[in-house]
Amino acid sequence: MKRIEAVNDFVIKFANVNGSGSASANELFAKSFLRMGIPVSPRNIFPSNIQGLPTWYEVRVTEKGHLGRRGGVDLMVAMNPQTWAEDVKEIDPGGYLFYDNTKPLPPSRFRDDIHVIGMPLTEICNATYTDSRERQLFKNILYVGALAGMMGVEPEVIAELIGEQYKGKEKLLKPNLNAFKMGLDYARNHLKDAIGLKAKRAYAVGDKIFIEGNAAAALGCLYGGATVCAWYPITPSSSLAEAFQRSCSKLRVDKDTGKNKFAIIQAEDELASIGIVVGAGWNGARAFTATAGPGISLMSEFIGLAYFAEIPAVIIDVQRGGPSTGMPTRTQQSDVMKCAYASHGDTKHVLLFPEDPYECFEMGAQAFDLAERLQTPVFMMTDLDIGMNQRLCNPLVWDDARRYDRGKLMTEKMLEAGMEFGRYLDVDGDGIPYRTLPGTHPTKGAYFTRGTSKNAHAVYSEAGPDYVYNMQRLLKKFETAKTLVPKAVLTPSKEPARFGCIYYGSTSPAMHEALEALSQNGIFVNALRVRAFPFQDEIFDFVQSHSKVFVVEQNRDAQLKTLLVNDAGINPASLISVLHYDGTPITARFITEEISQIVTALNVRPIKKDKAA
């Protein structure tokens, strides 16, 4: 039977039980490839309980630098009897199954088209350790050692990582190194050449960094000038607020007095947290909250207030599976429509769609400039795949010469000079009025902040013309936002293409790999990555220039497609949805297969030999 043979290009998946201590061992294994200069993209797939349910950890190793999920598994490390059947089913033909063979299994539990590698992990641990917890924990390090031995991962690299992990904890360091060495020796003595997947030192990582999106977003908020964070814990956004706390403790403490120059408040619920953010924004602070879909639902009333009273606020939505509680520890792009029109009445909000941790940092900072420039809530739409998984990305860069855009702030000097102040008066034709901050002037520039209808000078009014004036002005401001938000990024095909593709956010890495695979099959597609809402005119022009445009997204109801139809005026007949929403990150294979099938169904004939356009 032919087996998969590959160097620096494969997918390994670990099937474990949550709470077994496997996560740190699996992460250590993934990082060992980075230390050898080989790009890696790990993903932790975990349950929403504390202990006992299945958990998986998928490691994509590819010297080419693909960071999306490929689809399929070359080597399954099956440590969970509960999920055995499904785990074995995932292995590609010719792939490998590694398992604990302390208790022999009947042939019916295996497949004829895969290669089975057994190691008596439990037997070795029982003979070496007496404590039940140690037996479980060191079993994980044992299989890491065995995999390193079979795949050619440099032992010194893993030993170094173990040393870093347990620095200052000598009681844990030595036993872990011993367990690793036992696994390594067993593989060298008993499992030589058992696996055709090999690691070879490379130099393909370059200067890229390895960071979670939530940590990068927290740094973006810090560098973007945020001094207030109000939040309520919710998966998968909690680590963002926690990372902001850690960064502020290092960088926002007065060196002379030791006093904090920030306020981080864990509120009693999501409604309170957004209320704090709106209050801080009204006072002139740069403030944000981090949440997920259920939190957005609870925040809607205050979001509407901030929109209509025109108060800056930044909301970072780390999306997860819905509706209701849904799948708290799974990823989706499920809140696009909810955030675009959050609250009741006629509302439209600015959305930013980062593709990776680098853009989480970049857009995290930019969101505050936009919120103050436009005097409105701004949403940054990440998701669990970006937020809670470590990803290779470009180094985070900040220009110290950069100055914050505080927008139209009327100063005491301007008021003293006699400049007319109308809180909701459009003086420049861009829909954005001037605002004052509390304490600007002892007698001038005051106004009553209203969530009710008002005239241009913030005086309560239910007169139809006053209401229409403000609502139309808010639309004009939304048009102005088009000129300020990040522009879409075009990836042109190498050959003339009849088809286009629109995608966004965490779909990006899988999409780029899929474009390569499609072109190799003679299907050429121009791709446009949308980075913000409202949509610029270039997006409409892109759709108009193609016979059909695929819209790739990770939700059931084609939410981005709906926005394109509703707000960009695009004919829905021009758009074809490619939807993935099982809670796992979309794969390159899924996109490739879906688009290929649709192109075939459209009876597309090649425009050149072996080329379908």
C-alpha positions as CSV (number, residue, x, y, z in Angstrom):
1,M,0.0,0.0,0.0
2,K,1.4,3.4,-1.1
3,R,1.9,5.8,1.8
4,I,2.0,9.6,1.9
5,E,5.6,10.8,1.7
6,A,6.2,14.5,2.3
7,V,8.8,16.9,3.7
8,N,7.7,20.0,5.5
9,D,4.2,19.8,4.0
10,F,1.6,17.9,5.9
11,V,-1.3,18.1,8.4
12,I,-1.2,16.4,11.8
13,K,-4.2,16.3,14.1
14,F,-4.3,15.3,17.7
15,A,-7.5,13.9,19.2
16,N,-7.5,14.2,23.0
17,V,-9.8,14.7,26.0
18,N,-10.3,18.2,27.4
19,G,-8.5,18.6,30.7
20,S,-5.9,15.9,30.1
21,G,-3.0,18.3,29.8
22,S,-2.6,17.7,26.1
23,A,-2.9,21.3,25.0
24,S,0.5,22.4,26.2
25,A,2.2,19.3,24.8
26,N,0.6,19.7,21.4
27,E,1.5,23.4,21.3
28,L,5.0,22.6,22.2
29,F,5.2,20.2,19.2
30,A,3.8,22.8,16.8
31,K,6.3,25.4,17.9
32,S,9.2,23.0,17.3
33,F,8.6,23.4,13.6
34,L,8.9,27.1,13.9
35,R,12.2,26.8,15.6
36,M,13.3,24.7,12.7
37,G,12.4,27.5,10.3
38,I,9.2,25.8,9.0
39,P,6.0,27.8,8.8
40,V,3.2,26.3,10.9
41,S,-0.5,27.1,11.5
42,P,-2.0,25.4,14.5
43,R,-5.7,25.4,15.5
44,N,-7.2,24.4,18.8
45,I,-10.7,22.9,18.5
46,F,-12.0,22.7,22.1
47,P,-15.4,22.1,23.8
48,S,-17.3,24.7,25.8
49,N,-17.0,22.8,29.1
50,I,-14.1,22.5,31.5
51,Q,-13.2,18.9,31.3
52,G,-14.0,15.5,29.9
53,L,-15.3,16.3,26.3
54,P,-13.3,15.7,23.1
55,T,-10.8,18.3,22.0
56,W,-8.6,18.4,18.9
57,Y,-5.4,20.3,17.9
58,E,-4.6,20.5,14.2
59,V,-1.1,21.4,13.0
60,R,-0.6,22.6,9.4
61,V,3.0,22.4,8.5
62,T,4.0,23.8,5.1
63,E,7.2,25.4,3.9
64,K,5.2,27.3,1.3
65,G,3.7,29.3,4.2
66,H,0.0,28.5,3.7
67,L,-1.7,29.5,6.9
68,G,-5.3,28.4,6.2
69,R,-6.7,25.0,6.9
70,R,-6.0,22.7,4.0
71,G,-8.6,20.0,4.7
72,G,-7.8,16.3,5.3
73,V,-5.4,14.8,7.8
74,D,-2.0,13.0,7.0
75,L,-1.3,11.9,10.5
76,M,-3.9,11.4,13.2
77,V,-2.7,11.0,16.8
78,A,-5.8,9.3,18.2
79,M,-5.8,9.5,22.0
80,N,-9.6,9.6,22.6
81,P,-11.6,6.3,22.3
82,Q,-14.8,8.3,22.3
83,T,-14.0,9.9,18.9
84,W,-12.0,7.1,17.4
85,A,-14.3,6.2,14.5
86,E,-14.7,9.8,13.3
87,D,-11.0,10.5,13.8
88,V,-9.9,7.5,11.7
89,K,-12.4,8.5,9.0
90,E,-10.6,11.9,8.6
91,I,-7.3,10.4,7.6
92,D,-6.4,10.8,3.9
93,P,-5.7,7.4,2.0
94,G,-2.1,6.5,2.5
95,G,-1.9,8.5,5.7
96,Y,-1.0,7.4,9.2
97,L,-2.8,6.6,12.5
98,F,-0.7,6.8,15.7
99,Y,-2.4,5.3,18.8
100,D,-1.8,3.8,22.2
101,N,-1.7,0.0,21.6
102,T,-1.4,-1.0,25.3
103,K,-4.8,-2.7,24.7
104,P,-4.9,-4.4,21.3
105,L,-7.8,-3.4,19.0
106,P,-9.5,-5.7,16.5
107,P,-8.8,-5.2,12.8
108,S,-12.3,-3.9,12.3
109,R,-11.4,-0.7,14.1
110,F,-8.8,0.2,11.4
111,R,-8.9,1.0,7.7
112,D,-7.1,-0.9,5.0
113,D,-5.9,2.2,3.2
114,I,-3.9,3.8,6.1
115,H,-0.8,2.9,8.0
116,V,-1.2,2.1,11.7
117,I,1.5,2.8,14.2
118,G,1.1,1.6,17.8
119,M,3.0,2.5,20.9
120,P,2.2,1.2,24.4
121,L,2.0,4.6,26.0
122,T,-0.1,3.6,29.0
123,E,2.0,0.6,29.7
124,I,5.2,2.7,29.7
125,C,3.7,5.3,31.9
126,N,2.3,2.8,34.4
127,A,5.7,1.2,34.7
128,T,7.4,4.5,35.2
129,Y,5.1,6.6,37.3
130,T,2.9,5.9,40.3
131,D,0.9,9.1,40.5
132,S,-2.3,8.9,38.3
133,R,-2.0,12.5,37.2
134,E,1.6,12.1,36.2
135,R,0.7,9.1,34.2
136,Q,-1.7,11.2,32.2
137,L,0.4,14.2,31.8
138,F,3.6,12.5,30.8
139,K,1.8,10.3,28.3
140,N,1.4,13.5,26.2
141,I,5.1,14.3,26.4
142,L,5.9,10.6,25.5
143,Y,4.0,10.9,22.2
144,V,5.7,14.2,21.4
145,G,9.0,12.5,21.9
146,A,8.0,9.5,19.7
147,L,6.7,11.8,16.9
148,A,9.9,13.8,17.0
149,G,11.9,10.6,16.7
150,M,9.8,9.3,13.7
151,M,9.6,12.6,11.9
152,G,13.1,14.0,12.3
153,V,12.2,16.9,14.5
154,E,15.4,18.1,16.1
155,P,15.4,16.9,19.8
156,E,17.4,19.9,20.9
157,V,14.7,22.2,19.7
158,I,12.0,20.5,21.8
159,A,14.3,20.2,24.8
160,E,14.9,24.0,24.5
161,L,11.1,24.6,24.4
162,I,10.5,22.4,27.4
163,G,13.3,24.3,29.2
164,E,11.6,27.6,28.4
165,Q,8.1,26.4,29.5
166,Y,9.4,25.2,32.9
167,K,12.0,27.8,33.5
168,G,12.3,28.2,37.3
169,K,10.3,25.0,37.9
170,E,13.0,22.4,38.3
171,K,10.7,19.9,39.8
172,L,8.7,19.8,36.5
173,L,11.6,20.4,34.1
174,K,13.5,17.2,34.6
175,P,10.6,14.8,34.6
176,N,9.3,16.4,31.3
177,L,12.7,16.1,29.7
178,N,12.9,12.5,30.9
179,A,9.5,11.6,29.4
180,F,10.4,13.3,26.1
181,K,13.6,11.3,25.9
182,M,11.7,8.0,26.7
183,G,9.4,8.6,23.8
184,L,12.3,9.6,21.5
185,D,14.3,6.5,22.3
186,Y,11.3,4.2,21.9
187,A,10.6,5.6,18.4
188,R,14.3,5.3,17.4
189,N,14.4,1.7,18.6
190,H,11.0,0.4,17.6
191,L,9.4,2.7,15.0
192,K,12.2,3.5,12.6
193,D,10.9,4.8,9.3
194,A,7.3,4.2,10.4
195,I,6.2,7.6,9.0
196,G,6.9,9.1,5.6
197,L,6.3,12.6,6.9
198,K,9.6,14.4,7.6
199,A,10.7,17.7,9.1
200,K,13.8,19.3,7.6
201,R,15.3,22.5,8.8
202,A,14.4,25.4,6.5
203,Y,14.5,29.2,6.5
204,A,11.0,30.0,5.5
205,V,9.7,31.8,8.6
206,G,11.8,34.9,8.1
207,D,11.0,37.8,10.4
208,K,7.3,36.8,10.9
209,I,6.0,36.7,14.4
210,F,3.7,34.1,16.1
211,I,0.8,35.7,17.9
212,E,-2.9,35.3,18.7
213,G,-5.3,37.8,17.1
214,N,-6.7,38.8,20.5
215,A,-3.3,39.7,21.8
216,A,-2.5,41.7,18.7
217,A,-5.9,43.5,18.8
218,A,-5.2,44.4,22.5
219,L,-1.9,46.0,21.5
220,G,-3.7,47.8,18.7
221,C,-6.1,49.3,21.2
222,L,-3.2,50.3,23.4
223,Y,-1.2,52.0,20.7
224,G,-4.4,53.5,19.3
225,G,-4.8,55.5,22.5
226,A,-7.4,53.5,24.4
227,T,-7.4,54.2,28.1
228,V,-10.8,52.7,29.0
229,C,-11.9,49.1,28.5
230,A,-15.2,47.8,29.9
231,W,-16.0,44.2,29.3
232,Y,-17.9,41.2,30.5
233,P,-16.3,37.7,30.1
234,I,-17.5,35.8,27.1
235,T,-15.8,33.2,24.8
236,P,-13.9,33.9,22.6
237,S,-13.2,37.5,23.4
238,S,-12.1,37.3,27.1
239,S,-8.4,36.9,26.4
240,L,-8.5,40.2,24.5
241,A,-9.4,42.2,27.5
242,E,-7.0,40.2,29.6
243,A,-4.2,40.9,27.1
244,F,-5.1,44.6,27.2
245,Q,-4.8,44.5,31.0
246,R,-1.3,42.9,30.8
247,S,-0.1,45.5,28.3
248,C,-1.5,48.5,30.2
249,S,0.2,47.2,33.4
250,K,3.5,47.4,31.6
251,L,3.0,50.5,29.4
252,R,0.3,52.7,31.0
253,V,1.6,53.2,34.5
254,D,3.1,56.5,35.6
255,K,6.8,55.9,36.2
256,D,7.0,58.6,38.9
257,T,3.8,58.0,40.9
258,G,3.1,54.3,40.1
259,K,-0.5,55.2,39.3
260,N,-2.4,53.6,36.5
261,K,-3.2,55.8,33.5
262,F,-6.0,53.5,32.4
263,A,-9.3,52.0,33.6
264,I,-10.3,48.4,33.0
265,I,-13.6,47.5,34.4
266,Q,-15.2,44.0,34.4
267,A,-18.9,45.1,34.4
268,E,-21.8,43.1,35.7
269,D,-23.1,42.4,32.2
270,E,-22.6,43.4,28.5
271,L,-25.2,46.2,28.7
272,A,-23.3,47.8,31.5
273,S,-20.0,47.4,29.7
274,I,-21.1,49.2,26.6
275,G,-22.7,51.9,28.8
276,I,-19.4,52.5,30.4
277,V,-17.7,52.7,27.0
278,V,-20.3,55.2,25.7
279,G,-20.0,57.4,28.8
280,A,-16.2,57.4,28.5
281,G,-16.4,58.2,24.8
282,W,-18.7,61.1,25.6
283,N,-16.2,62.4,28.1
284,G,-13.4,62.3,25.5
285,A,-11.6,59.1,26.4
286,R,-10.8,56.5,23.8
287,A,-12.8,53.5,25.1
288,F,-13.7,50.0,23.8
289,T,-15.4,46.7,24.7
290,A,-14.6,43.2,23.6
291,T,-17.4,40.7,23.2
292,A,-19.1,38.1,21.0
293,G,-22.5,37.7,19.3
294,P,-24.6,37.2,22.4
295,G,-23.0,40.3,23.9
296,I,-23.8,42.4,20.8
297,S,-27.5,41.4,21.2
298,L,-27.5,42.7,24.8
299,M,-25.6,45.9,23.9
300,S,-28.0,46.9,21.1
301,E,-29.9,49.6,23.1
302,F,-26.7,51.5,24.0
303,I,-25.3,51.0,20.5
304,G,-28.3,52.8,19.2
305,L,-27.8,55.6,21.7
306,A,-24.2,56.1,20.6
307,Y,-25.3,56.1,17.0
308,F,-28.0,58.7,17.4
309,A,-26.3,60.8,20.0
310,E,-23.1,60.5,17.9
311,I,-20.7,59.3,20.5
312,P,-17.4,57.5,19.6
313,A,-17.2,53.9,20.7
314,V,-15.2,50.9,19.6
315,I,-16.7,47.4,19.8
316,I,-14.5,44.4,19.0
317,D,-16.7,41.4,18.1
318,V,-14.8,38.1,18.3
319,Q,-17.4,36.1,16.5
320,R,-18.5,32.5,17.3
321,G,-21.2,30.1,16.3
322,G,-24.8,31.2,16.9
323,P,-27.7,31.7,17.3
324,S,-28.4,31.9,21.0
325,T,-25.6,30.2,22.9
326,G,-24.9,28.3,19.7
327,M,-21.3,26.9,19.6
328,P,-19.3,29.1,22.0
329,T,-16.0,27.6,21.2
330,R,-16.4,27.3,17.4
331,T,-15.8,29.9,14.7
332,Q,-18.1,31.6,12.3
333,Q,-18.6,35.0,10.5
334,S,-22.1,35.0,12.0
335,D,-22.6,38.6,13.3
336,V,-22.1,40.7,10.1
337,M,-25.7,41.7,9.6
338,K,-26.3,42.1,13.4
339,C,-23.5,44.5,13.7
340,A,-24.1,46.4,10.5
341,Y,-27.6,47.3,11.6
342,A,-27.3,46.9,15.4
343,S,-30.1,48.5,17.5
344,H,-33.7,49.4,16.4
345,G,-34.7,52.0,13.9
346,D,-32.7,53.0,10.9
347,T,-29.0,52.4,11.8
348,K,-25.9,51.7,9.8
349,H,-22.5,51.0,11.5
350,V,-18.9,51.0,10.3
351,L,-17.4,47.5,10.2
352,L,-13.7,46.5,9.9
353,F,-12.7,43.0,8.7
354,P,-9.1,42.1,9.7
355,E,-7.6,39.0,8.0
356,D,-4.9,38.1,10.6
357,P,-3.3,39.3,13.8
358,Y,-1.3,42.0,12.0
359,E,-4.5,43.6,10.8
360,C,-6.1,43.1,14.2
361,F,-3.3,45.4,15.5
362,E,-3.5,47.8,12.6
363,M,-7.3,48.1,12.5
364,G,-7.6,47.9,16.3
365,A,-5.7,51.3,16.4
366,Q,-7.5,52.7,13.3
367,A,-10.9,52.0,14.8
368,F,-10.4,54.7,17.4
369,D,-9.5,57.3,14.8
370,L,-12.6,56.3,12.8
371,A,-14.8,56.4,15.8
372,E,-13.8,59.9,16.8
373,R,-13.6,61.2,13.2
374,L,-17.1,60.0,12.5
375,Q,-18.5,60.3,16.0
376,T,-20.0,56.9,15.9
377,P,-19.6,53.3,17.1
378,V,-17.1,51.3,15.0
379,F,-17.0,47.5,15.0
380,M,-13.9,45.4,14.4
381,M,-15.1,42.0,13.3
382,T,-12.7,39.2,14.2
383,D,-13.6,35.7,15.1
384,L,-12.4,32.7,17.2
385,D,-10.1,31.4,14.4
386,I,-8.2,34.7,14.3
387,G,-8.6,35.6,17.9
388,M,-7.7,32.5,19.9
389,N,-5.3,30.7,17.5
390,Q,-1.6,31.6,17.2
391,R,-0.8,32.7,13.6
392,L,2.3,33.7,11.8
393,C,2.1,37.3,10.5
394,N,4.2,40.3,9.7
395,P,5.8,42.1,12.6
396,L,3.5,44.7,14.3
397,V,4.7,48.1,13.3
398,W,3.9,51.5,14.9
399,D,5.0,54.9,13.6
400,D,5.9,57.1,16.6
401,A,5.2,60.2,14.5
402,R,1.6,59.1,14.0
403,R,-1.0,61.5,15.6
404,Y,-4.4,60.5,16.6
405,D,-7.4,61.8,14.6
406,R,-9.7,63.3,17.2
407,G,-12.1,64.5,14.6
408,K,-14.1,67.8,14.8
409,L,-13.5,69.0,18.3
410,M,-14.5,72.6,19.0
411,T,-12.0,74.1,21.4
412,E,-12.3,77.0,23.8
413,K,-10.3,79.2,21.5
414,M,-12.8,78.5,18.6
415,L,-15.8,79.2,20.9
416,E,-14.1,82.5,22.2
417,A,-13.6,83.5,18.6
418,G,-17.4,83.3,18.1
419,M,-17.6,80.2,16.0
420,E,-21.2,79.0,15.8
421,F,-21.7,75.8,17.7
422,G,-24.6,73.5,16.9
423,R,-24.0,70.0,18.2
424,Y,-25.8,68.4,15.3
425,L,-25.1,71.1,12.7
426,D,-23.4,70.0,9.4
427,V,-21.1,72.9,8.6
428,D,-18.8,71.1,6.1
429,G,-21.2,69.1,4.0
430,D,-19.7,65.7,5.1
431,G,-22.5,65.0,7.6
432,I,-20.2,65.3,10.6
433,P,-20.9,68.0,13.2
434,Y,-18.5,69.5,15.7
435,R,-18.6,68.3,19.3
436,T,-17.3,69.7,22.5
437,L,-15.9,67.8,25.5
438,P,-17.1,68.4,29.1
439,G,-15.2,71.4,30.6
440,T,-14.2,72.9,27.2
441,H,-15.6,76.4,28.1
442,P,-17.3,77.7,31.3
443,T,-20.3,79.2,29.4
444,K,-20.2,78.2,25.8
445,G,-20.4,75.0,23.9
446,A,-22.7,73.1,26.3
447,Y,-25.5,70.9,24.9
448,F,-27.9,68.3,26.1
449,T,-27.0,64.8,24.9
450,R,-30.1,63.2,23.5
451,G,-31.2,59.8,22.4
452,T,-34.4,61.4,21.4
453,S,-35.1,63.4,18.2
454,K,-33.6,66.9,18.2
455,N,-32.8,69.8,16.0
456,A,-29.4,70.8,14.8
457,H,-28.7,72.6,18.1
458,A,-29.5,69.6,20.2
459,V,-32.9,71.1,21.3
460,Y,-35.6,68.5,21.8
461,S,-37.8,68.3,18.7
462,E,-40.3,65.9,17.2
463,A,-40.8,68.1,14.2
464,G,-40.6,66.0,11.0
465,P,-38.1,68.3,9.2
466,D,-35.7,68.2,12.2
467,Y,-35.9,64.4,12.4
468,V,-35.4,64.0,8.6
469,Y,-32.5,66.5,8.7
470,N,-30.6,64.4,11.2
471,M,-31.4,61.0,9.6
472,Q,-30.3,62.3,6.2
473,R,-27.2,63.8,7.7
474,L,-26.3,60.4,9.3
475,L,-26.5,58.9,5.9
476,K,-24.2,61.6,4.5
477,K,-21.8,60.8,7.3
478,F,-21.9,57.1,6.3
479,E,-21.0,58.2,2.7
480,T,-18.1,60.1,4.2
481,A,-17.0,56.9,6.0
482,K,-16.5,55.3,2.6
483,T,-13.5,57.6,2.0
484,L,-12.0,56.8,5.4
485,V,-12.3,53.0,5.9
486,P,-9.7,50.5,4.5
487,K,-10.0,49.8,0.8
488,A,-10.6,46.4,-0.6
489,V,-7.6,44.4,-1.8
490,L,-7.5,43.0,-5.3
491,T,-5.7,39.7,-6.2
492,P,-5.8,39.5,-10.0
493,S,-5.7,36.2,-11.8
494,K,-2.7,35.3,-13.9
495,E,-5.0,34.8,-16.9
496,P,-8.1,36.7,-18.1
497,A,-11.0,35.6,-15.8
498,R,-14.7,35.6,-16.3
499,F,-15.3,34.9,-12.6
500,G,-14.6,37.0,-9.6
501,C,-14.6,36.1,-5.9
502,I,-15.3,38.3,-2.9
503,Y,-14.2,37.2,0.6
504,Y,-13.2,38.7,3.9
505,G,-11.7,38.2,7.4
506,S,-10.4,34.8,8.5
507,T,-11.4,33.2,5.1
508,S,-8.4,34.9,3.6
509,P,-5.5,32.3,4.1
510,A,-7.6,29.4,2.8
511,M,-8.9,31.5,-0.1
512,H,-5.4,32.3,-1.3
513,E,-4.4,28.7,-1.3
514,A,-7.7,27.8,-3.1
515,L,-6.9,30.4,-5.8
516,E,-3.6,28.6,-6.5
517,A,-5.3,25.2,-6.7
518,L,-8.1,26.5,-9.0
519,S,-5.6,28.1,-11.4
520,Q,-3.7,24.8,-11.5
521,N,-7.0,23.2,-12.6
522,G,-7.4,25.8,-15.3
523,I,-10.0,27.8,-13.4
524,F,-8.9,31.5,-13.1
525,V,-10.6,33.8,-10.7
526,N,-10.0,37.4,-9.8
527,A,-10.3,37.9,-6.0
528,L,-11.3,40.9,-4.0
529,R,-10.9,40.9,-0.2
530,V,-13.4,43.3,1.4
531,R,-11.9,45.0,4.5
532,A,-14.7,47.3,5.6
533,F,-18.3,48.3,5.5
534,P,-19.6,50.7,4.1
535,F,-18.5,49.4,0.7
536,Q,-16.6,51.6,-1.7
537,D,-17.7,52.0,-5.3
538,E,-14.8,49.8,-6.5
539,I,-16.6,46.8,-5.1
540,F,-19.6,47.5,-7.3
541,D,-17.3,47.9,-10.3
542,F,-15.6,44.6,-9.5
543,V,-18.9,42.7,-9.6
544,Q,-20.0,44.5,-12.8
545,S,-16.8,43.4,-14.6
546,H,-17.4,39.7,-14.1
547,S,-20.2,37.4,-15.3
548,K,-20.5,35.8,-11.9
549,V,-18.9,36.5,-8.6
550,F,-18.5,34.0,-5.8
551,V,-19.0,35.3,-2.3
552,V,-17.1,33.1,0.2
553,E,-18.2,33.4,3.9
554,Q,-18.6,31.4,7.0
555,N,-22.3,31.6,7.9
556,R,-25.5,30.0,6.8
557,D,-27.4,33.0,5.5
558,A,-24.9,34.6,3.2
559,Q,-24.7,37.8,5.4
560,L,-22.0,39.6,3.4
561,K,-23.8,38.8,0.2
562,T,-27.0,40.3,1.7
563,L,-25.1,43.5,2.6
564,L,-23.7,43.7,-0.9
565,V,-27.2,43.5,-2.4
566,N,-28.8,45.9,0.2
567,D,-26.1,48.5,0.4
568,A,-24.0,48.3,-2.7
569,G,-26.9,47.9,-5.1
570,I,-25.6,44.7,-6.6
571,N,-27.9,42.5,-8.6
572,P,-28.2,39.3,-6.5
573,A,-28.2,37.2,-9.8
574,S,-24.6,38.2,-10.2
575,L,-23.5,36.6,-6.9
576,I,-23.1,33.0,-6.0
577,S,-22.7,32.0,-2.4
578,V,-20.0,29.6,-1.1
579,L,-21.0,29.0,2.5
580,H,-19.2,27.1,5.2
581,Y,-20.6,27.1,8.8
582,D,-20.0,23.9,10.7
583,G,-17.9,25.8,13.3
584,T,-14.5,24.8,12.0
585,P,-12.4,27.2,10.0
586,I,-13.0,27.0,6.2
587,T,-10.5,24.9,4.3
588,A,-8.8,25.5,0.9
589,R,-10.1,22.1,-0.3
590,F,-13.7,23.1,0.5
591,I,-13.4,26.4,-1.4
592,T,-11.7,24.7,-4.4
593,E,-14.2,21.9,-4.6
594,E,-17.3,24.2,-4.3
595,I,-16.1,26.6,-6.9
596,S,-15.0,23.8,-9.3
597,Q,-18.4,22.1,-9.0
598,I,-20.2,25.4,-9.7
599,V,-18.1,26.2,-12.7
600,T,-18.7,22.7,-14.1
601,A,-22.4,23.1,-13.5
602,L,-22.4,26.4,-15.4
603,N,-21.0,24.4,-18.4
604,V,-18.0,26.7,-18.7
605,R,-15.8,25.8,-21.7
606,P,-12.1,26.5,-21.7
607,I,-11.1,29.7,-23.4
608,K,-7.7,28.2,-24.1
609,K,-6.3,24.7,-23.8
610,D,-6.9,23.5,-20.3
611,K,-8.2,26.9,-19.1
612,A,-11.7,27.6,-18.0
613,A,-11.2,31.4,-17.3
